[in-house]
């Protein structure tokens, strides 16, 4: 009897570790939307592959007894998302230039600062994302100075996610955003962040879907926050 009790406790401990290792699964357990039988079959098969003796009954029992931890650090990214809002700007363009062209371009950027959405600099290149109205202006500057862009891309849209200051010290928020888009087959053309804003560049054809997917992410986590705060 004692051995059976110890075995059940051991299985319960393994099941807890299994669930605790997956934040998405933990969140679903907290929300009460997990199919216990299906999850038990998955965990049971994994335990078998590891050579661990168990039974479907003991695994199912351990899942039913599992009590998610309080709303803690692992849920903080979802809370940040829930308190964010989103906006969409269509028809923007991206120009990438070599560092040697940097001086030529930056001297003129101040003249069209209202049309520059963001720019970023790396070791070898300089990326400018700007409105459609200013796009040709930069290209003309490069042409007049006999310089060429490394990459020119139009037909893009900018999604801006405005969050609270909590995003600065909360790990996992950006990953949650990226993963949500990736899971829906949406490619991010370029990205950057500025203080508490996350900026995502996507193609115009994906813009509406990307906006809806991220807006749904925010809405669902607002519901989750209301339920478990």
C-alpha positions, 0 to 999 in steps of 0.5 A, a space after each residue: 500500500 505504501 509503495 503504491 502511494 509513493 508511486 502515485 506521488 511520484 507520478 503526480 510530481 512528474 505530471 506537475 513538472 510536465 505541465 509546469 515546463 509549458 507556460 501555454 499548457 499552464 495557462 490552459 489549465 488555469 482557464 480550465 479548458 484542457 481535455 484531461 483524457 487527451 492530455 493524459 494520453 500524451 503524458 502517459 506515452 511520454 512517460 512510457 518512452 522514458 521507461 517510467 511505469 505508470 497508468 492512465 488512471 494515475 496520470 489522469 488523477 494527477 492532472 485533475 489534482 494539479 493546481 496551477 500556481 497563482 498568477 505570477 511571473 510566468 503570466 506577466 507577459 500576458 498581462 502586459 499584452 492585455 494592457 496594450 493597444 494596437 494601430 495600423 499604418 498602411 502603405 509605407 516603404 523601407 530603404 536600406 543603404 550602406 554606411 557610406 551613404 549614411 551621411 548623404 541620407 541623414 543630412 536630409 532626414 531632418 527636412 522630412 522628419 514627420 514622414 520618417 517612421 523609424 530608422 535603425 543602424 547596424 554595423 554595415 547598413 542603415 534602414 529607413 522606414 518612411 511614409 509613401 510620400 517621402 519615399 521617392 525623396 530619399 531615392 532622389 537624394 541617393 541618385 543625385 549622389 550616385 549612390 544606390 540602396 541595398 534594398 528597396 521595398 514598398 507595399 508594406 504596413 506598420 503595426 504599432 503595439 503600444 504597451 505600458 512601462 511594464 514591458 521594459 522589465 517583463 521577459 517574453 512579451 516580444 516573443 509572444 507577439 512574434 510567435 502569434 504571428 508565426 503561428 498564423 503564417 505571417 512574416 515580419 519584414 522588419 521590427 524595432 522597439 522604441 521605449 514602450 512601443 513595438 513596431 512591426 513591418 509586414 506586407 500590405 497583403 498580410 496587414 489586415 490579418 496581422 492586425 486582427 490576429 494581434 487584436 484577438 491576442 490582446 482581447 483574449 488576454 484581457 478576458 484572462 486578466 479579468 478572470 484571474 486577476 
